[in-house]
Amino acid sequence: MVPPEPSPASVSWPRCSAVRRCSGRATEPSGGCPAHLGPREFERFVGALRPGAEIDLRGVTVPSWLLEAVLDAVTGPDGRPHLGRTRFDGAVLTSDAALRGVCVEGDSSFDGACFLGTTALHDARFFGNASFREVRFGRDVSFRRARFHRHSSFEEAVFVGEAAFGESSWHADASFRRAAFLAPASFARASFGRDAAMQAATFGGAVSFRHVRVTRHARFEGARFRGGTRLGPLVTGGGLGLSGAAVHGGLHVHAAAQRVTARGATVHGDADFRLRRAGLDLEGAAFEGAVSVRALPDPIPGLAEPESWTGPAGVRLTSLLRTRAELIHVTGVDLRECAFGPRRPDSLRVTGDPPAGAVSRRAWLRRATGRDR
């Protein structure tokens, strides 16, 4: 028997005792599955909870009335639901999940959960570690303006609908390794307090990383982009890794970084690198179209660079060994340390002046045109 939806007046929560995995049978409120309690037992169960409750719904099929009752019960005077240690591992949320503004004060785990409807987690706060490993989001999901104060993991998660992480912030590492985004994904104006780890992720639709800040490394090694890629404008305090990535539809990188590495990358289309302060490594990369590398003389508007960065803001091309492209056009780039291999690529074209203080224009042109070989 499915209990009727309780009225808000009947719901107030102290701490919730953990429940066993859903058995499909009505059970006692002290240790059973809340989705299968009778109406009176369910009201007693709900009445035992308050804001900050520990919630354990591992393996439970969670209908909308159960989720709404839980959130109503833990809502504090600030109008936000407040949860303590939260466990939804293996749970199935059968309809839209309205979790906007939720505050999870302890660690949370949704590993292996399935959200069948639209998921709204915008403006959520995760004060402990948050794990969404192998979660399947069956429709659109929004983490817009969410805040992750400790480590978060979306490794091997599947996003079937649009995924919105715009304006979200991570104070520690954020891992999306091997995640699959089947529809458009947006991380516009997001900030990462340590690494943004996207290794081996798959992006099936358009992806936006506009106006993003990464304190350490932005890592896209082995990632697959099916609908073209625009990374930036962004600032990363360490490196931007694209080694082994495969891009269909063109690649556009607009970034300030210490290094940009695209060794062994494959780009089906043109590639445009607009960079500041970076050493660019294209060794072994293959481009079906033309490659453009330009040095940006001025900081990217709206994105402050790390105060520790000093010295010239020029760009260095460090390797073109075994690089294949129809045309490699560099403008204002330092080529003094560039490795060409046995011979300079015939596709290389150089324009503009060398970076200030790098070498004399004559020496720079001799190096760029291969006449010093």
N, C-alpha and C positions, 0 to 999 in steps of 0.2 A: 504494500500500500504506500503510495506516495503522499506524504503529509501536505496539507495546504500551506501556502505561503504564510508565515507568521506575520502579524502586524508589527510595525516598528516598536510599538509600545511594549511588546512582549520580549524584546531582545535587549539584554545588557550583559556584558561579559566580564568575568574575572579571568583567571588563567584556564586555558582549555587543556584537559588531560589528553594525551596522545590517543589516537584511535588506531585500531588494527586495519589491515587492508580490507577493502570492501569484499564481503562474502556473498552479497546478493540476498541476505536475509535480515529481517528486523532483529536488532540486538539491543542489549541494555545500554543506556546512555553512558555508563561509566567506562565502557571499553569497546563500543560498537561503531558501526559506520553511520555517520549523521544522515546520509542520504536515504537510509532505510529504517529510520526510527519511526515509531508511531507519533501522532501529533503531540501528545502530552509529553512523551519522552524527549521529543525534539525541542519543545519549549523549555523543558528543564535543562537540556543540554545548552541551548542558546543562553538561558538565563545565568549560566555559570561563567560567563565570559565578560571581560572588560577591555578597554583599549590597552594594547601592549600584550594581548594574549598570545601564547604559543599555539600555532595551528599546525596540525598534522593531518593532511588529507592525501597521503601517499596511496596511489592505486585506486582512488575513489573516482567514480563518475559523478561530476559536480554539475547538477542542473542550475539554471539561473536563479531559482528561488533560494537554493542553499548558499550560493555565493553572495547574493544580495543580503541575506540574513546575517552572514558572517561579517560583511563589511559594515552594515548598519550597526551591528553590535559593538564593533571596535572603533567606531567613529568618535573622535574626541571633540572637545570644545572648539578646536580650530577648524572643524568641518572635514578633517582628513581621517581616513581609516588608519589606525596604528596597530601594527602587528609586531609580535616578538619573533622568536625563532619560527620560521615558516617553511613547511615541507609540502610540496605538491608533486613530488617525484612520481612519474607514471600516471598522474591523474588525467582525466579526460574532461575538459570543459565543453559542454555540449552546445552552448549558444554563445552569444556575444558576452565578452568578459569586460565589464566596465570597472577597471581598477585605477582610474585616473586619480592622481593625487595621493595614492597610498604611501604610507611611511612604514618601511620594514626596519625595525630597530635592531633586530638580530640578523644572523645569517639566514639566507633563504636559498632553497633548492627547488627547481622545477625540472630537474633532469628527466628526460624522456616523456614529459607531459605533452598533451595534444590539445591545442586550442582550435576548436572547430569553427568558431565564429570570428567576428572582428574583435581584436584585442586592443583595448585602450589603456595604456600605462603612461600616458603623457603626464608630466609634472610629478612623476613618482620619485620617491627618495629611498635609496637602499643604503643603510648605514653600516651593514655588515657585508660579508662576501655574498655575491649573488651568482648563482649558477643556473644557466638555461641550456646546459649541454643536451644535444640531440632532441631539443624541443621541436615540434612541428606546429607552425602557425598557419592554419588552413586558409585564412583570409588576411585582410589588411591588418597591420599591427603598427601602433604608434608608441614610441618611447620619446616623443618630442619633449624637450626641456627636462628630461629625467636626470637625476643626479646619482652617481655611483661613487660612494665614498671609499670603498675598498675594492679588492679584485673582483672582476666580473668575467664570466665565461659564457659565450654563445657558440662554443665549438661544436661543429657538426649539426647546428640547428638548420632547419629548413623553413624559409620564408616563402610561402606560396603566393601571397598577395604583396601589395606594396609595403615596404618597410621604411618607417620614418624615425630617424634618430637625430633630426635636426635640432640644434641648440642644446643637445645633451652634453653632459660633462662627466668625465671620469677622473677621479683623484689618484687612481692607481692604474695598473695594467688593464687593458680591455682585450680579450681574446675572441676573435671570430674565425679561428683556424678551421678550415674545411667546411665552413658554413656555406649554404646554398641560397642565394637570393634569386628567385625565379622571375620576379617582377622588378620594377624600378625600386631603387634604394637611395635614400638621402641621408647624408651625414653633414649637411651644410651647417656651418657655424658651430660645429661640435668642438670640444676641447678634450685632450687626453693628457692626464697628469704624468703618465709614463709612456709605455709603448702602446701603439695601435697595431695589434697583431692580426693580419688578414691573410696569412700564408695559406695557399691552396684553396682559398675561397672561390666560389663561382658566382659571377654576377650575370644573370641572364637578361636583364633589362638595363635601361639607362641608370647610371650611378653618379651621384653628386658628392664631391668632397670640397665644396667651395668654402673659402674662409675658415679653414680648419687649422687648429693649433695642436701640435704634438710635442710634448716636452722632450721625449727621447727619440724613438725610432718609429717610423711608419713602414710597416713590413707587408709587402704584397708579393713576396717570392712565391712563384708557382701558381699564382692566382689566374683565373680564367675570366675574361671579360667578353661577353657575347655581343654587346650593343654599343661598342665604342666607349672611350673612357676620357673623362676630364678630371684630372687630379689637381685641385687647386682652384684659385690661389690658396696656398697653405704654407705654413712655417713649421719645420721640424728641427728641434735642437740637435738631433743626431743625423741619422741617415734615412733616405727614402729608398727602399729595396724593391726592385722589380725583376730581379734575376729569375729566369725561367718562366716569366709570365707569358700568357698568350692573349693577344688582344685582337678582336675583330672589329673593324670599322674605324680604326684610327686611334692614336694616343696623343693626348695633350697634357703636358705637365707644366705647371706654373708654380714654382716653389722656391723658397729660400731654405737651404739645407747645407750641412757640411759635406755630404756626398750623396750622389744619386747613382745607383748601381743597377744596370739592366743587362747584365751578362746573360747571354743565351736566350734573351727574350725574343718572341716572335710577334710581329705586328703586321696584321693584314690591312694595310692602308698607310697613310702618312703618319709621321710622328713629329711633334713640335715640343721642344724643350725650351722653356723660358725660365732661366735660373739666376739665382744670386748665391755667391759664396761657395758654390758646390764644385766638387770634383766629379765629373761625369764619366762613367765607365760603360762603354758599349761593346765590350769584347764579345765576339761570337753571336751578337744579336743579328736578326734577320728582319728586314723591312721590305714589304712589297712595294711601298711608295717611296716618297722623299722624306728625308730627315732634316729638320731645321733645329739648330742650337744657337740660342741668343742669350747674351748676358744682359741682365737687368741692372741698369745703373742706379736705380732708386729703390728704396724699400717698398714692399707691397702695402698699399694703403689699408689701414685698419688692422694690420697684423704686426704687432711689435716683435722685433727680433730679440733673441736672448742678449742680456747685457754683457755676458761673457764674450760675445763675438767682437773681435777687434780686427784691425787691419783692413786690407783691400777687400772689396766685395766682388771681385772678378770671378770668372768661371774658368775652370781648367778641364780640358778634355784629356783624360788619362790613357784611354786605349781604344783603338779601332782595329785591333787584331781580329781577323776573320769576320769583320762586320760586313754585311751585305745590304746594299740599298741602291735604289735608282739614282739618288742624289743625296749627298751629305753637305749641307750648307751651314757653315758656322760664321757667326758675326760677333766680333769683339771677344773672342775666346782665346785663352792662353793654350798654345800647343807645344810648349817647350818640353813637357814630360810625356807627350802622347806617344804611345807605342803603335807603330804602323805595321810592324812585321817586315818581311823582306822588301816590300815595296809599298809606296804610298797608294791608297785607294784612288783609282781613276775618277770615282764619283765625288771626291772631295772638292768643294768650292769654298773659298775663303773671301770674306768681305769685311769692311770696317777696319778700325784701328785695334792694335793689341791693347790689353789692359794696361793701365798706367803703371809704369815702373817695371813691366815684365821684361821686355827686350826691346832693342831698337826695331823700328818698323822694317828696315831692310832685313835684319836677321829673322824677324818673325815671318816675313813673306817668303824668305828662302826655306824656312822650316815648313811653312804651310804648303808651299808648292812642290816640295820634295827636291829642290835644287841643291840642298846640302847633302844629298845622298850620293 
